[in-house]
């Protein structure tokens, strides 16, 4: 997918098996730029700055992503109320953080 979409890099979360993600990516193709991120806050807190971007009309999607959209709709201020893992929504949060917040931790300056 990295090549198909002409991506700049692959982002992978280290928590809970992330070392395996880096290993698989580098085993498949050592030339793929890989950035490892580590979750220091919960999914809901990480998603708040991204939710603000949606509210400001700064994010739109081309195509349909029903599984991700279902997961996004199941995020509440109390947490994720859906079944299973919100893997697609979480990946979208990491991607938009990297793309629109320049990879910065939006909460770092708020602490």
Buried (B, 14 or more C-beta within 10 A) or exposed (E): EBEEEEEEEBBBBBEEEBEEBBEEBEEEEEEEEBEBBEBEEEBBEBBBBBBEBEEEEEBEEEEEBEEBBBBBEBBEEEEBEBEEEBEBBBBBBBEBBBEBEEEEBBEEEEE
